[in-house]
Amino acid sequence: MFDTNTLITQRLHDIDASGIRKVFDLAVKIKNPINLSIGQTDFDVPEPIKEAAITAIRDGLNKYTVTQGMAEMVNAIKGKFNDAYQTDGRWDDYGTLVTSGVSGGLVLSIMTCVEPGDEVLVPDPYFVMYKHLVTMAGGKCVYVDTYPDFQMTAERVEPLITDKTKLLVLSSPSNPTGVVTTDDTMKQLAELCDQRGIMMISDEIYDEFSFDTDGPAPTPASYSDSAMILRGFSKTYGMTGWRLGYAMGPKPIIEQMTKLQQYTFVCAPSMVQKAAAVAAFDLDMSDYVTAYKAKRDMVVDKLFPHFELTTPGGAFYAFPKAPDGMTGTQFVEQAIAKEVLIIPGNVFSEQDTHFRISYACPDETLAKGLDVLVGIAGG
Ligand SMILES: Cc1ncc(COP(=O)(O)O)c(C=O)c1O
């Protein structure tokens, strides 16, 4: 028998997943927890999308598709982009790739662009996958401290740029903070990246969950001619298990990502591509978004008097600060002792001062959980 420890690469040893594991270890001991830790919507896939997928399966769409994605899907994506952003021909010459979720797009874009020693600007707090993918590629995350308002501003980013900086990764609306990057900030960031030759990877998985903007959250697609836009179907349509997303970006980069996809993921699921192309793009999800906005309002109303909290403008997360004298982890331990599952901020950050709540759950569950958290804070 080989020594598994030496067989496993340093790449994997370097990935530390212990923070989140600790929470799950504590959580399995509770029978019926009040679960405010879930990163997916609590509604099911809308019927028209389910029907379209079932029809696609029955019609025999069960084989590989071309790596870049079936023509119907690629055309639907291009149509959406042309309608929204093609004011000056900027999106004429862009590449499009249908991916296995936004995760697929992140893996492919980071593996395509990051070499050992390269630096990647990542907001702190961050979506955990960014950190681990950059590590796997041999790159170095340079964290942009965005506390306490969680805006990744050009002013905060600029001093951290070096001649090794290749990428800037941003999620807006953000996981874990729920904060939506303002339109001005997005414009300034996109311009800064363009001036300094840095590609911006814009993770827009929560784009439709933007409660205080006119339409979806601001995007560098409005300003940049060199950003990589990653979007997906997981959250908006409750399709996390269906694994579908897409990347729009500079053609030469998309071509390399397509090559890598060919030899890794191969293609996104065929029947899911078909279902999304025929049924998802035109589906009105605004009632779902309105329901989540009401949940956001409940979180803010209940927590604001007792916690330091930046109002989340989107996604379905809030990221309050633990009460004075407590780390994020200590607060979470107390919450779990009272059967409420939340996640300590240090899972998403280099500091341990906050905690993440997901409000993707029924209103009664949310109300009960929030009352417990307020109780721990002495409210
Ligand atoms: C910020 C962010 N990006 C990407 C993903 C992954 O999305 P997908 O299911 O499309 O791979 C998630 C999922 O939680 C996320 O929160």
The ligand as a Gaussian input file, in Angstrom:
#p B3LYP/6-31G(d) Opt

LIG

0 1
 C      -20.305000      33.784000      -4.729000
 C      -20.591000      32.423000      -5.298000
 N      -20.056000      32.088000      -6.469000
 C      -20.282000      30.875000      -7.014000
 C      -21.035000      29.925000      -6.373000
 C      -21.218000      28.576000      -7.016000
 O      -22.266000      28.628000      -7.918000
 P      -22.633000      27.421000      -8.896000
 O      -23.670000      26.593000      -8.214000
 O      -23.174000      28.106000     -10.120000
 O      -21.399000      26.676000      -9.175000
 C      -21.612000      30.225000      -5.136000
 C      -22.391000      29.214000      -4.398000
 O      -22.635000      29.298000      -3.235000
 C      -21.379000      31.509000      -4.590000
 O      -21.894000      31.847000      -3.405000

